[in-house]
Amino acid sequence: MVRRSTLRCALSRIDSEGIEQRKKRRLHRRIYSVAAPNHLWHIDTNHKLIRWNFIIAGGVDGFSRFVVFLKCVDNNRADTIYSCFYSGVEIHGTPLRVRSDQGLENLKVAEYMLAHRSKSSMIVGKSTHNQRIERMWRDIFDGVLSFFYDLFYFLEEHNLLDPFNDAHIFALHYVYMPKINCNLSMWQESWNTHKIRTVSASPLFLFTAGSLSTPTPPVDMADFGDDTDYRVEQQGDNRPNLPSISYEISENCQDRLMAECPRNWESQEFGIDVYERALRIIMSESN
């Protein structure tokens, strides 16, 4: 049995040049560093359920991994994403900087940041450089979205759902949108209070304690200098622009849905029976 240290020393004597060449090809992991809470938010949209017109908008604090907003919406227009972002701002304050990808849905957020912070407050780049939230999407899919992903495909396979039929999508949103948002809220609370192994503290604790020790400056353009190297990315990515559902129902149909398919429904069939009931009401009222 040869010790690893002995083998390493022998290789250093025999092939020192080869070792140096191999070191050059070694992957050097970058160290992620943010000074304090609210110094950098990572925002993004998740499109795992886009087939059925569901978009998940989310934001996470870079310092603490604290989820500042998380919501399911029916479109990815810039004003909708801004509304989700601002819901986090109202509770946690305006971050110093925001990192996002090149999607045009982030335009309103960029306008807000440029108006209320500095010209370098909106960092735009590839999704691969937004790993704080890209990694979180995997956990959200496993914990929340995968159930609805499989359920909606099940409805399609049994000819109960046509993703290209506006009435079907409207019924699907009426029944499942509140449930998705409820599950996302529970996931967000669970995530924010779970203990991170590497720091032995929860994101909530890190965010709160860090905010008290290093408070974020108030919104004031005078606090920031002009960054002449900053430029706004004009081009978008290949992400589709998803508009809201334009399907309209009568007031009588709305009343029937509220009476027979309450938003706080409970079902032993994962809501399939509620969806079918809602669809029957919508189809009968449209005839």
C-alpha positions in Angstrom: 0.0 0.0 0.0 1.5 3.3 -1.2 0.5 6.5 0.6 -1.0 9.3 -1.5 1.5 11.8 -0.2 4.4 9.5 -1.3 2.9 9.1 -4.7 2.4 12.8 -5.1 6.0 13.5 -4.2 7.2 10.9 -6.7 5.1 12.4 -9.5 6.4 15.9 -8.7 10.0 14.6 -9.1 9.4 12.6 -12.2 6.8 14.7 -14.2 6.8 18.2 -12.8 6.2 19.7 -16.2 3.2 17.5 -16.8 1.7 18.5 -13.5 2.0 22.2 -14.4 0.3 21.6 -17.8 -2.5 19.8 -16.1 -3.0 22.6 -13.6 -3.7 25.0 -16.4 -6.6 22.9 -17.6 -8.1 22.6 -14.1 -11.4 24.2 -13.5 -11.2 27.1 -11.0 -14.4 27.5 -9.1 -15.4 31.1 -8.6 -16.3 32.2 -5.1 -19.7 33.9 -4.9 -19.6 37.0 -2.8 -22.2 39.6 -1.9 -21.6 42.1 0.9 -25.0 42.1 2.7 -28.7 41.6 2.3 -30.5 43.7 -0.4 -27.2 44.4 -2.1 -28.1 42.1 -5.0 -31.3 40.3 -6.0 -31.5 37.6 -8.6 -34.7 37.6 -10.6 -36.0 35.2 -13.3 -39.1 33.5 -14.7 -39.7 29.8 -14.8 -41.4 28.3 -17.9 -41.9 24.7 -16.9 -45.7 25.1 -17.1 -45.8 27.5 -20.1 -47.6 24.9 -22.2 -50.7 25.8 -20.1 -50.0 29.5 -19.8 -48.5 29.4 -16.3 -45.4 31.5 -15.6 -43.6 31.5 -12.3 -41.8 34.8 -11.4 -39.3 34.7 -8.6 -36.5 36.7 -6.9 -33.9 35.6 -4.4 -31.5 37.7 -2.3 -27.9 36.9 -3.3 -26.4 37.3 0.2 -28.8 35.1 2.2 -30.7 33.0 -0.4 -33.8 34.5 1.0 -36.7 34.3 -1.5 -38.1 37.8 -1.7 -41.0 37.1 -4.1 -42.5 34.0 -5.7 -45.7 34.0 -7.7 -47.5 32.2 -10.5 -49.0 34.5 -13.2 -50.7 33.9 -16.6 -48.3 36.0 -18.7 -44.8 37.3 -18.9 -45.4 40.9 -19.9 -43.0 43.4 -18.4 -45.7 45.1 -16.3 -46.7 41.8 -14.8 -43.1 40.8 -13.8 -42.6 44.3 -12.4 -45.7 43.9 -10.3 -44.3 40.7 -8.8 -40.9 42.3 -8.3 -42.4 45.4 -6.6 -44.4 43.2 -4.2 -41.0 42.1 -2.8 -39.8 45.7 -2.8 -42.7 46.8 -0.7 -41.9 44.3 2.0 -38.1 44.1 1.9 -37.1 47.4 0.4 -35.3 48.3 -2.9 -32.1 46.3 -3.6 -29.0 48.1 -4.6 -28.7 45.9 -7.7 -30.7 43.4 -9.6 -29.3 40.6 -11.8 -31.5 39.1 -14.6 -31.2 37.5 -18.0 -31.8 39.3 -21.3 -35.6 38.6 -21.4 -37.7 41.6 -22.4 -40.1 40.8 -19.5 -37.5 42.5 -17.2 -37.7 45.8 -18.9 -40.0 47.5 -16.4 -37.8 46.2 -13.5 -34.7 47.7 -15.3 -36.5 51.0 -15.7 -37.4 51.1 -12.0 -33.9 50.3 -10.9 -32.3 52.9 -13.2 -34.7 55.5 -11.9 -34.3 54.8 -8.2 -30.7 53.5 -8.0 -27.6 54.0 -10.1 -27.0 53.4 -13.8 -25.1 50.2 -12.8 -28.0 48.8 -10.7 -29.3 46.5 -13.4 -27.0 43.7 -14.3 -28.1 41.8 -17.4 -26.4 38.7 -18.7 -26.9 35.0 -19.6 -28.9 32.7 -17.5 -25.8 30.7 -16.7 -24.5 33.7 -14.8 -27.7 33.8 -12.7 -27.0 30.6 -10.8 -28.5 31.7 -7.4 -32.0 31.5 -8.8 -31.4 29.0 -11.6 -30.5 26.5 -8.9 -33.6 27.4 -6.9 -35.9 26.6 -9.9 -34.8 23.0 -9.7 -35.9 22.7 -6.1 -39.2 24.5 -6.8 -40.0 22.1 -9.7 -39.3 19.1 -7.5 -41.2 20.5 -4.5 -44.2 22.2 -6.3 -44.4 22.3 -10.1 -43.7 18.6 -10.9 -47.1 17.6 -9.4 -49.0 20.0 -11.6 -46.8 19.2 -14.6 -47.7 15.6 -14.4 -51.3 16.3 -13.6 -51.9 18.5 -16.6 -50.3 16.0 -18.9 -52.5 13.4 -17.4 -55.6 15.5 -18.2 -54.4 15.8 -21.8 -53.7 12.1 -22.2 -57.3 11.4 -21.1 -58.8 14.0 -23.4 -59.9 16.2 -20.6 -57.7 19.2 -21.5 -56.8 20.8 -24.8 -54.0 23.3 -24.3 -55.0 25.1 -27.5 -58.6 25.6 -26.4 -59.1 29.0 -24.6 -62.1 27.7 -22.6 -60.0 24.7 -21.3 -57.1 27.0 -20.3 -59.5 29.4 -18.6 -61.1 26.6 -16.6 -57.6 25.2 -15.7 -56.4 28.6 -14.5 -59.6 29.2 -12.5 -59.2 25.9 -10.7 -55.4 25.5 -10.3 -53.9 29.0 -10.2 -54.8 29.6 -6.6 -53.5 26.1 -5.6 -50.2 26.7 -7.4 -49.8 30.0 -5.6 -50.7 28.5 -2.3 -48.2 25.7 -2.7 -45.5 28.2 -3.8 -46.2 30.3 -0.7 -45.7 27.2 1.5 -42.5 26.3 -0.3 -41.2 29.9 0.1 -41.9 29.9 3.8 -40.3 26.4 4.2 -37.3 27.4 2.2 -36.7 30.7 4.0 -36.8 29.0 7.4 -34.8 25.9 6.6 -31.2 25.7 7.9 -28.4 26.0 5.4 -25.8 23.4 6.3 -22.7 25.5 5.4 -23.6 28.4 7.6 -25.9 26.7 10.2 -28.6 29.4 9.8 -31.7 29.9 7.8 -32.1 32.4 4.9 -34.6 34.3 7.1 -32.0 34.6 9.9 -29.2 35.7 7.5 -31.4 38.2 5.8 -32.8 39.7 9.0 -29.5 39.7 11.0 -27.6 41.1 8.0 -30.2 43.8 7.4 -29.9 45.0 11.0 -26.1 45.0 11.0 -25.7 46.4 7.4 -28.9 48.4 6.5 -29.5 49.1 2.9 -29.2 52.8 2.0 -32.6 54.4 1.2 -33.5 55.1 -2.4 -31.4 58.1 -3.3 -29.8 58.8 -6.7 -27.2 61.0 -5.0 -25.7 58.1 -3.2 -24.4 56.6 -6.4 -21.9 57.8 -9.0 -22.1 57.6 -12.7 -20.8 54.4 -14.2 -19.6 55.3 -17.7 -19.0 51.6 -18.6 -22.7 50.8 -18.2 -24.8 50.1 -21.2 -28.3 48.8 -21.6 -28.8 45.5 -23.5 -31.3 46.1 -26.2 -31.7 42.6 -27.6 -33.9 40.0 -26.0 -33.4 36.3 -25.8 -35.4 33.7 -27.7 -38.0 33.4 -24.9 -41.6 33.6 -26.2 -43.8 36.5 -25.2 -46.9 35.0 -23.5 -49.9 37.3 -23.3 -52.8 36.9 -20.9 -55.8 34.7 -21.6 -58.3 36.8 -23.6 -61.2 34.4 -23.0 -64.3 36.3 -21.5 -67.2 34.8 -19.5 -70.5 36.3 -18.6 -71.4 37.6 -15.1 -73.8 34.7 -14.7 -71.1 32.2 -15.6 -68.8 33.9 -13.0 -71.5 33.6 -10.4 -72.0 29.9 -11.1 -68.3 29.2 -11.0 -68.0 30.9 -7.6 -71.0 29.0 -6.2 -70.2 25.5 -7.6 -66.4 25.7 -7.9 -65.1 27.7 -4.9 -61.5 28.8 -5.0 -60.7 27.0 -1.7 -61.9 23.6 -3.1 -60.9 20.3 -1.6 -60.9 17.2 -3.7 -60.0 13.5 -3.4 -59.3 13.5 -7.2 -56.6 16.3 -7.2 -59.1 18.8 -8.4 -59.9 17.0 -11.6 -63.6 16.8 -10.7 -63.6 20.5 -9.9 -61.9 21.3 -13.2 -64.5 19.2 -15.2 -67.3 20.9 -13.3 -65.9 24.3 -14.1 -65.4 23.5 -17.8 -69.0 22.2 -18.1 -70.3 25.5 -16.6 -68.1 27.6 -19.0 -69.1 25.6 -22.1 -72.8 25.6 -21.2 -72.8 29.4 -20.6 -70.9 30.0 -23.9 -73.5 28.2 -26.0 
